[in-house]
Amino acid sequence: MRLVRIEHTIFSLPFAYVGALLSRYPFTLADAILMAAAVVGLRMAGMAYNNIADLDIDRLNPRTAKRPLVVGAVSLREAWALVAAGSAIYFASAALLNTYALLLSPLVLAIALTYPHAKRLHPLPHLHLGIVLGSVVFGGAVAASGDEASSLGEVLRSVPWLYVAAVSLWVAGFDTIYSIMDIDFDRSHGLGSIPALLGPKGALAASLAMHAAAVALFIAGVEAYGLGAIATVSTALTALVIILVQAMAWLGRVKESFNLNLAVPIIIGAGIIVDMLHHMIRLL
């Protein structure tokens, strides 16, 4: 559980339901449970593989030297078993949802599993991680629309792409902030990151730009998808939280800034979900 930080699943799961609801296709309670299982499986496989792929780096970095795989609390065999089990849960959930979910599931898993290698290839691994979380919105829409859609094009048109982009930029922005803690380590070991490339001030500026774009997209999404007052309020609160995150980061309180970020998916996710459920109930 510590290896895959399973508790953080709650911070990505709301985005799956946001994607499903904004697709405007109906889905059942069974579908909602399968979406949750898919997110859990994807996180289990992705995080376990991330720890395996980064084991050589984590042994050298003081910040990560006490992770379960590094200290031997979890063996490599057990970590690989988690990758296999998570992948099995993920693919089984996709297969039980619909054909299009199964068809597109390898793409999302590939994005997740290639993330730990990104920093070895280029200085923008934060955007890669952002796309991993953005794909949860994508997956939720596919899970809901795939049963009734008549073509892959119809499935893709059901995806709320504004929220896919917003979530991706929000995650990339806070991961850039978090990476400031590793700037010296990344530079000395030739690992790519925005802080290593631009320095702390440049990284903060890049993070601010990404978060400003994310807020703009969240706001645009309210109008584009015809959301109501509840979603509007939650979006405003989300913008306020992101402003506070940035303020704390610029003041050098990186860890506190990261922890505050965890409120974002709860606030905006719950706001959109409650808003849309309220609208559906009024139509009954």
DRENTORDO-852045 format. One record per residue (C-alpha): x, y, z; residue in three letters; residue number from 1. Coordinates in Angstrom, 3 decimals. Layout:
N
+----------+----------+----------+------+------+
|       xx |       yy |       zz | resn | resi |
+----------+----------+----------+------+------+
|        X |        Y |        Z |  ALA |  NUM |
...
+----------+----------+----------+------+------+
END
This chain:
284
+----------+----------+----------+------+------+
|       xx |       yy |       zz | resn | resi |
+----------+----------+----------+------+------+
|    0.000 |    0.000 |    0.000 |  MET |    1 |
|    2.858 |    2.392 |    0.803 |  ARG |    2 |
|    4.675 |    1.456 |   -2.391 |  LEU |    3 |
|    1.806 |    2.500 |   -4.667 |  VAL |    4 |
|    0.479 |    5.275 |   -2.380 |  ARG |    5 |
|   -2.966 |    3.768 |   -2.778 |  ILE |    6 |
|   -4.566 |    6.572 |   -0.735 |  GLU |    7 |
|   -3.832 |    9.000 |   -3.577 |  HIS |    8 |
|   -6.277 |    7.074 |   -5.796 |  THR |    9 |
|   -9.063 |    9.112 |   -4.227 |  ILE |   10 |
|   -7.489 |   12.201 |   -5.772 |  PHE |   11 |
|   -7.698 |   10.817 |   -9.321 |  SER |   12 |
|  -10.977 |    8.869 |   -9.140 |  LEU |   13 |
|  -13.258 |   11.969 |   -9.188 |  PRO |   14 |
|  -11.851 |   12.848 |  -12.603 |  PHE |   15 |
|  -13.048 |    9.512 |  -14.012 |  ALA |   16 |
|  -16.598 |   10.331 |  -12.943 |  TYR |   17 |
|  -16.263 |   13.873 |  -14.274 |  VAL |   18 |
|  -15.331 |   12.419 |  -17.650 |  GLY |   19 |
|  -18.196 |    9.943 |  -17.525 |  ALA |   20 |
|  -20.833 |   12.513 |  -16.576 |  LEU |   21 |
|  -19.630 |   15.152 |  -19.035 |  LEU |   22 |
|  -19.771 |   12.614 |  -21.860 |  SER |   23 |
|  -23.590 |   12.895 |  -21.456 |  ARG |   24 |
|  -23.982 |    9.140 |  -21.884 |  TYR |   25 |
|  -25.822 |    7.115 |  -19.218 |  PRO |   26 |
|  -23.949 |    4.601 |  -17.086 |  PHE |   27 |
|  -24.927 |    2.206 |  -14.330 |  THR |   28 |
|  -23.729 |    1.691 |  -10.762 |  LEU |   29 |
|  -21.899 |   -1.404 |  -12.027 |  ALA |   30 |
|  -20.106 |    0.796 |  -14.577 |  ASP |   31 |
|  -19.135 |    3.245 |  -11.817 |  ALA |   32 |
|  -17.654 |    0.401 |   -9.759 |  ILE |   33 |
|  -15.723 |   -0.870 |  -12.771 |  LEU |   34 |
|  -14.371 |    2.643 |  -13.398 |  MET |   35 |
|  -13.093 |    2.726 |   -9.814 |  ALA |   36 |
|  -11.511 |   -0.709 |  -10.242 |  ALA |   37 |
|   -9.835 |    0.421 |  -13.470 |  ALA |   38 |
|   -8.374 |    3.512 |  -11.778 |  VAL |   39 |
|   -7.118 |    1.435 |   -8.831 |  VAL |   40 |
|   -5.582 |   -1.150 |  -11.173 |  GLY |   41 |
|   -3.954 |    1.504 |  -13.348 |  LEU |   42 |
|   -2.479 |    3.266 |  -10.332 |  ARG |   43 |
|   -1.250 |    0.003 |   -8.827 |  MET |   44 |
|    0.511 |   -1.022 |  -12.041 |  ALA |   45 |
|    1.851 |    2.452 |  -12.826 |  GLY |   46 |
|    3.185 |    3.258 |   -9.363 |  MET |   47 |
|    4.713 |   -0.177 |   -8.827 |  ALA |   48 |
|    6.495 |    0.018 |  -12.186 |  TYR |   49 |
|    7.587 |    3.592 |  -11.446 |  ASN |   50 |
|    9.317 |    2.346 |   -8.282 |  ASN |   51 |
|   10.965 |   -0.498 |  -10.207 |  ILE |   52 |
|   12.172 |    1.721 |  -13.037 |  ALA |   53 |
|   13.517 |    4.353 |  -10.627 |  ASP |   54 |
|   15.113 |    1.979 |   -8.136 |  LEU |   55 |
|   18.679 |    2.885 |   -9.141 |  ASP |   56 |
|   17.889 |    6.596 |   -8.828 |  ILE |   57 |
|   15.878 |    6.267 |   -5.612 |  ASP |   58 |
|   18.796 |    4.536 |   -3.890 |  ARG |   59 |
|   20.969 |    7.594 |   -4.500 |  LEU |   60 |
|   18.455 |   10.353 |   -3.760 |  ASN |   61 |
|   18.201 |   11.206 |   -0.013 |  PRO |   62 |
|   14.541 |   12.195 |   -0.477 |  ARG |   63 |
|   13.585 |    8.739 |   -1.757 |  THR |   64 |
|   16.091 |    6.566 |    0.112 |  ALA |   65 |
|   13.450 |    5.210 |    2.511 |  LYS |   66 |
|   10.916 |    4.061 |   -0.056 |  ARG |   67 |
|    9.712 |    0.456 |    0.489 |  PRO |   68 |
|   11.504 |   -1.012 |   -2.527 |  LEU |   69 |
|   14.768 |    0.740 |   -1.675 |  VAL |   70 |
|   14.889 |   -0.471 |    1.931 |  VAL |   71 |
|   13.734 |   -3.982 |    1.037 |  GLY |   72 |
|   10.317 |   -3.825 |    2.733 |  ALA |   73 |
|    8.967 |   -4.848 |   -0.683 |  VAL |   74 |
|   10.971 |   -7.142 |   -2.954 |  SER |   75 |
|   11.384 |   -6.714 |   -6.701 |  LEU |   76 |
|    9.386 |   -9.894 |   -7.234 |  ARG |   77 |
|    6.532 |   -8.474 |   -5.151 |  GLU |   78 |
|    6.698 |   -5.169 |   -7.024 |  ALA |   79 |
|    6.483 |   -6.947 |  -10.378 |  TRP |   80 |
|    3.559 |   -8.962 |   -9.004 |  ALA |   81 |
|    1.805 |   -5.679 |   -8.238 |  LEU |   82 |
|    2.426 |   -4.505 |  -11.815 |  VAL |   83 |
|    0.899 |   -7.735 |  -13.119 |  ALA |   84 |
|   -2.042 |   -7.679 |  -10.700 |  ALA |   85 |
|   -2.786 |   -4.005 |  -11.335 |  GLY |   86 |
|   -2.643 |   -4.509 |  -15.100 |  SER |   87 |
|   -4.960 |   -7.534 |  -14.843 |  ALA |   88 |
|   -7.512 |   -5.582 |  -12.782 |  ILE |   89 |
|   -7.279 |   -2.673 |  -15.219 |  TYR |   90 |
|   -7.739 |   -4.732 |  -18.380 |  PHE |   91 |
|  -10.489 |   -6.882 |  -16.837 |  ALA |   92 |
|  -12.397 |   -3.760 |  -15.815 |  SER |   93 |
|  -12.018 |   -2.270 |  -19.300 |  ALA |   94 |
|  -13.223 |   -5.513 |  -20.908 |  ALA |   95 |
|  -16.293 |   -5.618 |  -18.661 |  LEU |   96 |
|  -17.116 |   -1.980 |  -19.420 |  LEU |   97 |
|  -17.261 |   -2.047 |  -23.215 |  ASN |   98 |
|  -15.340 |   -2.880 |  -26.389 |  THR |   99 |
|  -14.015 |    0.645 |  -26.907 |  TYR |  100 |
|  -12.734 |    0.823 |  -23.328 |  ALA |  101 |
|  -10.813 |   -2.412 |  -23.918 |  LEU |  102 |
|   -9.568 |   -1.215 |  -27.316 |  LEU |  103 |
|   -8.163 |    2.036 |  -25.909 |  LEU |  104 |
|   -6.936 |    0.664 |  -22.574 |  SER |  105 |
|   -3.415 |   -0.300 |  -23.787 |  PRO |  106 |
|   -2.794 |    3.314 |  -24.862 |  LEU |  107 |
|   -3.538 |    4.697 |  -21.394 |  VAL |  108 |
|   -1.466 |    2.009 |  -19.659 |  LEU |  109 |
|    1.438 |    2.683 |  -22.040 |  ALA |  110 |
|    1.333 |    6.391 |  -21.166 |  ILE |  111 |
|    1.436 |    5.522 |  -17.456 |  ALA |  112 |
|    4.242 |    2.967 |  -17.721 |  LEU |  113 |
|    6.505 |    5.154 |  -19.850 |  THR |  114 |
|    6.360 |    8.072 |  -17.419 |  TYR |  115 |
|    9.408 |    7.096 |  -15.270 |  PRO |  116 |
|   11.570 |    6.971 |  -18.406 |  HIS |  117 |
|   10.608 |   10.485 |  -19.529 |  ALA |  118 |
|   13.133 |   12.274 |  -17.297 |  LYS |  119 |
|   15.903 |   10.233 |  -18.902 |  ARG |  120 |
|   14.929 |   11.528 |  -22.342 |  LEU |  121 |
|   13.769 |   15.150 |  -22.027 |  HIS |  122 |
|   13.215 |   17.987 |  -19.515 |  PRO |  123 |
|    9.400 |   17.842 |  -19.543 |  LEU |  124 |
|    8.441 |   14.706 |  -17.580 |  PRO |  125 |
|    5.923 |   16.834 |  -15.661 |  HIS |  126 |
|    3.767 |   17.147 |  -18.784 |  LEU |  127 |
|    3.974 |   13.383 |  -19.245 |  HIS |  128 |
|    2.682 |   12.869 |  -15.705 |  LEU |  129 |
|   -0.037 |   15.425 |  -16.368 |  GLY |  130 |
|   -1.243 |   13.469 |  -19.385 |  ILE |  131 |
|   -1.378 |   10.319 |  -17.230 |  VAL |  132 |
|   -3.873 |   12.032 |  -14.893 |  LEU |  133 |
|   -5.672 |   13.707 |  -17.781 |  GLY |  134 |
|   -6.214 |   10.255 |  -19.275 |  SER |  135 |
|   -8.413 |    9.415 |  -16.273 |  VAL |  136 |
|  -10.949 |   11.983 |  -17.530 |  VAL |  137 |
|  -10.586 |   10.449 |  -20.989 |  PHE |  138 |
|  -11.107 |    6.951 |  -19.602 |  GLY |  139 |
|  -14.242 |    7.939 |  -17.713 |  GLY |  140 |
|  -15.817 |    9.302 |  -20.886 |  ALA |  141 |
|  -14.924 |    6.180 |  -22.868 |  VAL |  142 |
|  -16.296 |    3.973 |  -20.096 |  ALA |  143 |
|  -19.647 |    5.765 |  -20.228 |  ALA |  144 |
|  -20.029 |    6.324 |  -23.976 |  SER |  145 |
|  -18.619 |    3.065 |  -25.312 |  GLY |  146 |
|  -21.784 |    1.008 |  -24.794 |  ASP |  147 |
|  -24.002 |    3.232 |  -26.932 |  GLU |  148 |
|  -21.537 |    4.850 |  -29.350 |  ALA |  149 |
|  -21.688 |    3.577 |  -32.917 |  SER |  150 |
|  -18.063 |    4.352 |  -33.786 |  SER |  151 |
|  -14.679 |    5.197 |  -32.302 |  LEU |  152 |
|  -15.130 |    8.748 |  -33.587 |  GLY |  153 |
|  -18.322 |    9.116 |  -31.565 |  GLU |  154 |
|  -16.520 |    7.863 |  -28.471 |  VAL |  155 |
|  -13.708 |   10.375 |  -28.947 |  LEU |  156 |
|  -16.207 |   13.201 |  -29.494 |  ARG |  157 |
|  -17.799 |   12.357 |  -26.140 |  SER |  158 |
|  -14.563 |   13.131 |  -24.282 |  VAL |  159 |
|  -14.546 |   16.507 |  -22.445 |  PRO |  160 |
|  -11.188 |   17.533 |  -23.870 |  TRP |  161 |
|  -11.147 |   20.881 |  -22.042 |  LEU |  162 |
|  -11.023 |   18.988 |  -18.749 |  TYR |  163 |
|   -8.453 |   16.504 |  -20.061 |  VAL |  164 |
|   -6.199 |   19.473 |  -20.886 |  ALA |  165 |
|   -7.005 |   21.320 |  -17.644 |  ALA |  166 |
|   -6.190 |   18.334 |  -15.437 |  VAL |  167 |
|   -3.007 |   17.632 |  -17.410 |  SER |  168 |
|   -1.743 |   21.203 |  -16.980 |  LEU |  169 |
|   -2.745 |   21.355 |  -13.315 |  TRP |  170 |
|   -0.769 |   18.177 |  -12.557 |  VAL |  171 |
|    2.214 |   19.295 |  -14.653 |  ALA |  172 |
|    2.238 |   22.601 |  -12.790 |  GLY |  173 |
|    2.363 |   21.128 |   -9.306 |  PHE |  174 |
|    4.809 |   18.393 |  -10.310 |  ASP |  175 |
|    7.130 |   21.130 |  -11.579 |  THR |  176 |
|    6.941 |   22.763 |   -8.148 |  ILE |  177 |
|    7.582 |   19.436 |   -6.396 |  TYR |  178 |
|   10.613 |   18.765 |   -8.585 |  SER |  179 |
|   12.346 |   21.880 |   -7.262 |  ILE |  180 |
|   13.318 |   19.783 |   -4.231 |  MET |  181 |
|   15.387 |   17.530 |   -6.531 |  ASP |  182 |
|   17.019 |   20.219 |   -8.642 |  ILE |  183 |
|   20.607 |   19.545 |   -7.485 |  ASP |  184 |
|   20.187 |   15.775 |   -7.685 |  PHE |  185 |
|   18.658 |   15.938 |  -11.178 |  ASP |  186 |
|   21.425 |   18.178 |  -12.475 |  ARG |  187 |
|   24.210 |   16.052 |  -11.016 |  SER |  188 |
|   22.749 |   12.852 |  -12.475 |  HIS |  189 |
|   21.717 |   14.228 |  -15.864 |  GLY |  190 |
|   17.965 |   13.833 |  -15.288 |  LEU |  191 |
|   15.524 |   16.050 |  -17.103 |  GLY |  192 |
|   13.170 |   18.422 |  -15.311 |  SER |  193 |
|   12.024 |   21.997 |  -15.716 |  ILE |  194 |
|   13.755 |   23.081 |  -12.477 |  PRO |  195 |
|   17.022 |   21.487 |  -13.626 |  ALA |  196 |
|   16.672 |   23.252 |  -16.969 |  LEU |  197 |
|   15.453 |   26.690 |  -15.873 |  LEU |  198 |
|   16.390 |   26.937 |  -12.202 |  GLY |  199 |
|   13.986 |   27.516 |   -9.284 |  PRO |  200 |
|   12.645 |   30.893 |  -10.454 |  LYS |  201 |
|   12.209 |   29.672 |  -14.014 |  GLY |  202 |
|   10.439 |   26.559 |  -12.765 |  ALA |  203 |
|    8.081 |   28.621 |  -10.635 |  LEU |  204 |
|    7.306 |   30.839 |  -13.621 |  ALA |  205 |
|    6.627 |   27.794 |  -15.803 |  ALA |  206 |
|    4.406 |   26.303 |  -13.100 |  SER |  207 |
|    2.506 |   29.581 |  -12.789 |  LEU |  208 |
|    1.897 |   29.639 |  -16.549 |  ALA |  209 |
|    0.606 |   26.059 |  -16.553 |  MET |  210 |
|   -1.646 |   26.669 |  -13.563 |  HIS |  211 |
|   -3.011 |   29.872 |  -15.100 |  ALA |  212 |
|   -3.862 |   27.925 |  -18.256 |  ALA |  213 |
|   -5.447 |   25.144 |  -16.191 |  ALA |  214 |
|   -7.655 |   27.619 |  -14.309 |  VAL |  215 |
|   -8.684 |   29.252 |  -17.591 |  ALA |  216 |
|   -9.658 |   25.846 |  -19.005 |  LEU |  217 |
|  -11.591 |   24.883 |  -15.855 |  PHE |  218 |
|  -13.525 |   28.157 |  -16.129 |  ILE |  219 |
|  -14.111 |   27.673 |  -19.864 |  ALA |  220 |
|  -15.396 |   24.164 |  -19.154 |  GLY |  221 |
|  -18.272 |   25.495 |  -17.025 |  VAL |  222 |
|  -19.664 |   27.401 |  -20.007 |  GLU |  223 |
|  -18.717 |   24.873 |  -22.679 |  ALA |  224 |
|  -20.469 |   21.976 |  -20.948 |  TYR |  225 |
|  -23.459 |   23.934 |  -19.651 |  GLY |  226 |
|  -22.685 |   23.464 |  -15.969 |  LEU |  227 |
|  -24.607 |   25.229 |  -13.227 |  GLY |  228 |
|  -24.096 |   27.202 |  -10.046 |  ALA |  229 |
|  -22.615 |   24.369 |   -7.975 |  ILE |  230 |
|  -19.909 |   23.662 |  -10.545 |  ALA |  231 |
|  -19.285 |   27.396 |  -10.916 |  THR |  232 |
|  -18.692 |   27.788 |   -7.175 |  VAL |  233 |
|  -16.443 |   24.715 |   -7.028 |  SER |  234 |
|  -14.441 |   26.034 |   -9.985 |  THR |  235 |
|  -14.004 |   29.384 |   -8.229 |  ALA |  236 |
|  -12.848 |   27.593 |   -5.064 |  LEU |  237 |
|  -10.462 |   25.491 |   -7.142 |  THR |  238 |
|   -8.986 |   28.642 |   -8.665 |  ALA |  239 |
|   -8.508 |   30.050 |   -5.161 |  LEU |  240 |
|   -6.742 |   26.875 |   -3.995 |  VAL |  241 |
|   -4.411 |   26.973 |   -7.007 |  ILE |  242 |
|   -3.610 |   30.632 |   -6.283 |  ILE |  243 |
|   -2.731 |   29.653 |   -2.688 |  LEU |  244 |
|   -0.630 |   26.752 |   -3.990 |  VAL |  245 |
|    1.332 |   29.165 |   -6.140 |  GLN |  246 |
|    1.726 |   31.678 |   -3.312 |  ALA |  247 |
|    3.098 |   28.993 |   -0.988 |  MET |  248 |
|    5.464 |   27.740 |   -3.673 |  ALA |  249 |
|    6.857 |   31.219 |   -4.332 |  TRP |  250 |
|    7.388 |   31.571 |   -0.573 |  LEU |  251 |
|    9.504 |   28.411 |   -0.620 |  GLY |  252 |
|    6.946 |   26.190 |    1.133 |  ARG |  253 |
|    7.088 |   23.453 |   -1.520 |  VAL |  254 |
|    5.870 |   20.494 |    0.567 |  LYS |  255 |
|    2.923 |   22.443 |    1.962 |  GLU |  256 |
|    2.125 |   23.638 |   -1.545 |  SER |  257 |
|    2.063 |   20.045 |   -2.814 |  PHE |  258 |
|   -0.192 |   18.862 |    0.026 |  ASN |  259 |
|   -2.666 |   21.692 |   -0.559 |  LEU |  260 |
|   -2.876 |   20.621 |   -4.209 |  ASN |  261 |
|   -4.565 |   17.400 |   -3.123 |  LEU |  262 |
|   -7.737 |   19.400 |   -2.404 |  ALA |  263 |
|   -8.190 |   20.334 |   -6.068 |  VAL |  264 |
|   -9.690 |   17.074 |   -7.431 |  PRO |  265 |
|  -11.990 |   16.785 |   -4.433 |  ILE |  266 |
|  -13.310 |   20.338 |   -4.790 |  ILE |  267 |
|  -13.743 |   20.513 |   -8.550 |  ILE |  268 |
|  -14.615 |   16.835 |   -8.956 |  GLY |  269 |
|  -17.286 |   16.872 |   -6.264 |  ALA |  270 |
|  -18.629 |   20.191 |   -7.548 |  GLY |  271 |
|  -19.127 |   18.945 |  -11.106 |  ILE |  272 |
|  -20.501 |   15.581 |   -9.993 |  ILE |  273 |
|  -23.031 |   17.124 |   -7.570 |  VAL |  274 |
|  -23.970 |   19.799 |  -10.120 |  ASP |  275 |
|  -24.723 |   17.260 |  -12.828 |  MET |  276 |
|  -26.566 |   14.880 |  -10.500 |  LEU |  277 |
|  -28.658 |   17.818 |   -9.275 |  HIS |  278 |
|  -29.488 |   18.691 |  -12.887 |  HIS |  279 |
|  -30.468 |   15.083 |  -13.649 |  MET |  280 |
|  -32.740 |   14.900 |  -10.603 |  ILE |  281 |
|  -34.493 |   18.113 |  -11.638 |  ARG |  282 |
|  -35.226 |   16.569 |  -15.051 |  LEU |  283 |
|  -36.898 |   13.492 |  -13.522 |  LEU |  284 |
+----------+----------+----------+------+------+
END
